[in-house]
Amino acid sequence: GAWIEIAVKESAPHAIMTSYNLVNGIHSANSYELCTTVARNEWGFDGVIMSDWNTTVPRDGSVAWKCADAGNDIIMPGNKNDDRSIREAYAEGKLTEEKIRECAGRIIALAEKLNKTELSYEGYELVWEDRFEDDSLNRDDWNVELHEPGWVNNELQKYVDEDENIFIQDGHLVLKAVEIKNPDGRITYTSGRVNTQNKHNFTYGIFEARIKVPEGKGFLPAFWMMPAEEEYYGQWPKCGEIDIMEVLGHNTDTTYGTIHYGVPHRQSQGRYQLSEGSFSDEYHVFSVEWKPGILKWYVDGNLIFTENQQGKRLELEINLDI
């Protein structure tokens, strides 16, 4: 029906399944009209078509070789009789090599597509970016967070809104940690932390930043996402968190991608180590691709970690912890 056509055209699935039903007296898995004329030629479907489970088992079920001839690429789950049917039909000239290669080619193409490890922007459009071309941080896009030392994780820094901690230089946003030697001899630290809460909130997409991190024991720069309405979902960790990049200052050749969730707190984490050099030597692009039910982390466009996650509306955060 029309609803199937709409679903196939708009969702662009990797695979679709034929049913046990007859279409004009022909099993759908054996129907060239359905699999090739309609699905591929009229609807433009270019993925894999598979049969319903055991469609070839009943005596009056689908015929295995006719599945391939119709453009039904995979017989589920497949058995020795299906294999024999296809081989005999090929030997007798009923099923051509071309048809077999077409089915096999679509299966191979899907496997390559699903195993692709490079980030693709195909199907996406740019919604927002900041290239930091102004003289100072654009407060229409960014919030500056203010927090006292020890506010979280027993961190030493005080997050402040000062030009020496947060500034634009040569087209880069700089978050700088500053050591302060107080008259009483105490050493304290200030740093910068910015987010896009309620200015740029997102659900799903590609989120990335080109970042160079500082080196030194105690530093923990991070590029991450938090719910824009934390109170709606519940206090952390119930609300969830997506860490796109975290690099320890004493180990700057390794980055971590993490999700935090649940009560009690749970997390899932991936890591990536450079084969040479460090993330403090030069800029690298850290990305996360967020789709319904799945998250993929990338470094310089290369996949490093995959995890499942449900959707919440999130803000971007960038900070330098000490």
N, C-alpha and C positions, 0 to 999 in steps of 0.2 A: 504494500500500500504506500500511499504518499508519505506517511510518517516514517517508514523505513528509508525512503529516499532522502528525506530531510536529515535524518540521523546520520546516514552515511556521508552525505555531502558536507554537513556542518561540523561533525566531530572528527572527520578524517581518521577513522580507526586504522590500526595496523592490520587487523584481521576481522573477518566476519564469518558467521557460521550458517551453513544451510541446514534445513530442518528435515524431519522424516516425511513431511507432507509432499503430496503430489501437486505439480503445477501443470495444468493442462494434460493430466494423465501421466506425467513423467516425474520421477523422484527429483526433488530440487537439486540434490547433489549430482544428478546426471543431466541436468538441464543446461544446455549450452545457451539457450535464450536467457535464462535467469543469471547464470554465472558470468557469461561473457558479453552477450548483447546488451543486457540491462545494466548489471553491476559495473562492468568495466567500461564499456563503450558509451553508455548513456549517462551514467552517474559519475564516471571518471575515477572509480575506485582502483587504486594501484597496489593494494596490499595483498595479503594471503587469504584465500577462501578455504575453510575447512568444513568437513562434514560433521554432522551430529554423531554422537557416540554409537558405535556398532551399527551404523546405517546399512552396512553391507552384509550383516550376519543373517537376517531373516531370508527365507527363500524368495519372498517377493520384495526384498529390499533393493537398495541401490546396487549397481554393478560396478566393481572397483575400477576397471579400465575406462568405463564411461565417465567416471568422476574426473579423471585426468583429461579425457577428451573434451569434457564440458568446460574445463577451467577451474574445477574444484581441486585445489592443490594438495591438500592433506586429507587422508582418510583416518578418522579417529576411531579406535586407537591404532588400527592397522593390524593385520594378522597374515599368516602364511598364505591363506587363500587369496587375500587381496594381492599379495606379491605375485602369486601364480597367475592370477587373472591378468595383471598388467603385462607380465612377461609373455604370456601366450598371445595376447592381443597384439603386442608389438611384433612378435615372430610371424603372426598371420597377416600383418599389414593393416589391421584394424585401427591400431593406435600408432601415430607417427612419432618419430624421434623428436620432431619439432615441438609437438605438444608436451612431451615429457620434459624437454629442456626448458620450455616456458614455465611449467609448474616448478621445476627445480630452481630455476632462476629467480622466481619470486620468493621462494623460501630462503634462498641464500641472501637475497637483497634485504629481506626483513632481518635476518640474523645480523648482517653487517650494520644495519641501521640501529638495531637495539644495542649492539656492542660498541657503538660509536662513543669515543671517549673525548672528543673535542667539543667545546661549547659552540652551539649554533644559535644565531640570532634570528633564524628564519621563522617567520610567523609573528615576530614581536615588532612593536614600534616604540620609539623612545618617548617616554612620558615626562621625565624630568632628569636633569643633570646639573651639576655645578662644576664649572671649570675654574672657579676661583680667580676670575679676571678682574674683580674689583679691588679697591685698595684695602678693604676690610671685610670681615665676615658679613654676609648678607643676612640681616636679622629677619627678613621676610621669609627666608628659607630655613633658618637654623635657630634653635634655642641653645643658650649656654646654661649648663647645669651648675648649681652651687651646692657644695657639700663639705662638711667638716671632716677632718681626719678621723679614720676609724668608722666612718659611716657604713661601710660594708667591707667584709673580708679583712678587717684589721689593717687596712691600707693606710700608709703614712701621709699621703698627700691631702692638701686642701684644694678642692676644686673651686677656682676663682674665675672672675670675668675681668681679666687684666690683659693689656696689650702685649706684655712680655710673655704671656702664656699661650695666647690665641691670636695668631696674626697670619696675614697673607704675604707670601714672599715668592716672587718669580712664578706666579701661577699655581702655587701650592698652598694648601692649608697646613699651617704648622701648629702642632700642639706641643708645647715645650714645658718640660719639668724644670723647675727652678729651685735650687738649694738655697736656704736662707740661714745664715749664722746669726743667731739672736744675741743681744747683749749679755744675757744670762748664760751663754755658752751652749744653749740648746740648738740642735739642727732640726729645722722643719722644711717642709717641701710644699710647693704649690704646683698645680698642673691644670690642664684644660680638658673639658668634656662637653661635647655638643651632640644634639639630636634634632630630629625633624618632627617631633611629636605635634600632631594636629596642624601641621603645615604641609607635610608630605607623608601621608599614611598609605600603606599599600597592602593588598592581599593578592599574592601570586605575581610572578614575573621574574626577571633577572636583576639582581642587585650586585653591583660591583664597585670597587674603588681601586685606584692605583696608589700603592702605599709603599713607603720606605720606613722601616722601623729603627728606633734607637738601639744601641748595644750597651749592655751594662747590667750587672747584677741588680735585681729588684724591679726592673722595668717590665711592664706587662701592657703593651699597646693592644687595642682590640677594635674590631669593626664588627658590629653586631646588630641584632634586631630584637625589640621588645614590643609587647602589645601596647597599642596607643591608649587602650582603656583597660589597664591592668585590673581595676576594681571590678570590671564586668565579669572577667574570667576567674578572678580569685588571686590572692597574693602569690608572689613567686614562691615556689616553682610551679604552682598549679597553672598559672597563666601561660607558661612556656617561654622559651628564649631560643633564638637561633644565633649562634656565634659563627660568623663568616670567617673571621681571622683572629687568632690569638697567637702571639709569638713571645716566648720568654726571653728577657734581655740577656740572659747568660747562655742561651742556646738558640741563636738567631738563624740557624739553618733549617729550623723545623717550625711548621705552622699547624694549628689545630682547628678543626671544624667540629662544632658540637651542637646538639640540641639538648635542652633541659626541659623536663616536664614532670607532671604527676605529683601526687601526694601518697606515700612519701616520695621524696625527690629521686628521680631517675634521670639518667643521661645516656646518650649514645655519641661516640666521638670517633672521628677519623683524624689521621695525621699524615703529613707529607714532609719529607726531608729532601732538600736540594742535593743534587749529586755533587755540586761544587758551589763555592761562594756562600753568601748568606743574604737574608732578607734585609739586612742593614747596609749592604754594599750598594744596592741599586733598587729602583722601583720595580715592583711586581704587581700584577693585577689579581685581586682576590674576588671571587664571584660565588654567588649561590643562585641556582635556578630552582624556583619554588613553584611547583604545580600541585593541583589537588592530589593529596596522598603521597607525594614524593618530593624529596629535597636532594639536590646534587651540588656538591662543592667542587670548585675549580680553582686552579692556580695557573695563571698565564694561559687560560683557555683549555687546560688539560684536567680531566676528571680525576679527583682524588678520593671521593667518598660519596656514598649514596645512603639515604635513610628515608623512612616513611614518617609522615607527620600530617596532622589535620590543620586546617586553615584558621588563622586569626588575622585581624587587621593589625599590622605592625608598623613601627617607626624605625628609622635608622639611627644608630648611635656610633660615635667614634670617640675614643678616649685613650688617655695614657695614664695607667695606674702605676703606683710605686709601692 
